[in-house]
């Protein structure tokens, strides 16, 4: 919404002065929107300050309806949006959904190897991916979410080899993890059988595929169950073996054969910027990269925009993948890279057994949340306390990861993940519940545009609410989802300042109705923000 004002200022400035300028939203004490004139100095042979002064005077003569004040400070022209106009526009649009968009988006995220429970380090991937999916669905895109199950690689083959030798009936997911770690501790013992399993899977051997799927589906079911607790879901699980044995594109295979080369050991590769990217081993079995190309060809047929979420250690892989996709499909995949989550003592590893599992984090978060709820609401029914504690706990873990920019590392600490104060999900949830409480206590009121609110806290809240559409639209392009988390914190802060400074229930009737309407707008926009972030909305806390 505020970006619309900026574009109008650019248009009017060009019409009045003939100069093309760039208007930027700043929302500070200096103004709401600013225009810099440094880029015009060389062309006009004048100082930026002189140019800014001349443009400002001409714009003041025009009297732009939406602008209440124009200030010239040095090389800057600062614009203040009329609070009444902004409030009117905000009220007019706050319930509107985003229009349906024709573009089809396919998001692949998580895709962790199915060898055991997902740990908190891996959980950063599905949390980011699911938030992107929620965002794009809200914005009207037809969005599909997939988990690509790697059931043909060495890690799965080592697990399957260990199952054949030491597996038992009715194994738990922890039993599978122990066997996986056992296999890698004794690679010489299991390596030969694992190699045979990979060859059989490569040949699409029915019995080998059945044995593999029988166990991998159990592990995938447990992974999916854990992720559902934090609101993560998938439209489909695409198995790597199905792509190789059923859904590959023969035309893609032909194009790859045209550019493949063979090394001295019979292994096949393609060259990307002088680097060898291997697709087949010397024994003829395919490598993950080859199967991933087939999967992306399958994706490309079904969408207009492909998005992957990958760890930062896959940057070289992503670069090579896109280069090959451009050559054979004239397509690219957008890749969101994230930095690692580590423990204070170092990087997590399922293989080495040095992990904190997501399920254990969620269990601990629930217990700590329950303690806090018991203190605050000892008289409440047990079912309600458990329900609220669960919602708070799972939202807290999710938000703790989302609020950090994906490119920055996260050191997982219990005290940070389960912090119920400050920049946390409980703080945001409480702000939403506070708004719900105000509206419940007021009951019926005359909903109207908040045109006559002029307290500093009221105006600041109106301006922050007006940023919502700009924030989500920008994030849909660059996929920096931490921006929405930071916006949620800012919105909660401004609402709580408003609550402190501007009584709603006890205000005079006209002012009460306008303030109550502003609370209603806050609840609607904060609710949408929380939906994107996967934070639960509670009417009472």
PyMOL commands that set and color helices and strands:
alter all, ss='L'
color gray80, all
select helices_A, chain A and resi 2-17+38-44+48-62+83-93+123-138+154-166+173-185+187-202+206-229+240-245+250-259+288-300+312-329+358-376+382-402+414-417+425-442+456-466+468-478+482-501+509-533
alter helices_A, ss='H'
color red, helices_A
select strands_A, chain A and resi 23-28+31-36+67-73+76-81+104-108+142-149+236-239+261-262+268-272+275-280+305-311+333-338+341-343+346-347+410-412
alter strands_A, ss='S'
color yellow, strands_A
deselect
rebuild
show_as cartoon
